[in-house]
Amino acid sequence: MRLFSNIISGMFHPLLMVTYGVILALSFTYLAIYPPTMKLFLVGGAFLSTAVIPGLFIFLMVKNGAAGDLELSDRKERVVPYLIIITSIMVCIFYMYKMMLPFWFLSLLMGSCVALLISLFINFFWKISAHALGIGGGAAGRYHGRCPHPPDKSLLGLYYRVAGCRAGGYFPDFLKRHTPMQVYAGFCLGFICTFVASLLSYIYLFI
């Protein structure tokens, strides 16, 4: 069971959340009409900028002793990695802007940056689950008006069922990495920040 929990934790690693969001947006919104080549550039750019590059930085930190493990279990070690991840998402936003993606999608990425900034501040005093933060942000994206397909009739259903177990505290508690409150706080923070940011896309229509 522990192996299964570790696999799920790896699949829903915070560094992969932006890439998953891009894939879902290109599959379940009107962005699905984009040609395969453009989709490949968008997914590849998101994966490179928000997963590969920050992942390499974190790996080097662990290798050089600046961090204890890849999960950044010690909250005091999360400052630099969080700043790297926030910067990488900002780079991704700029890339998506240059690729002419709509503002509503950019706003979701902006929401994730805000959530990470708040989480970074909270981590100075209290540990919060970064996994649940990412899952909460992904869940908020489902409620955006441009994602019309019901989750139980698509791959989104699998995402929410597994994410529900992950963010609900079962897997984190099993791995002894977070308390239930840390998990719930992370999920709520990610959800609220991304959901509020998504509302900016509707305000943008009137500007």
Disulfide bonds with the S-S distance in Angstrom:
none
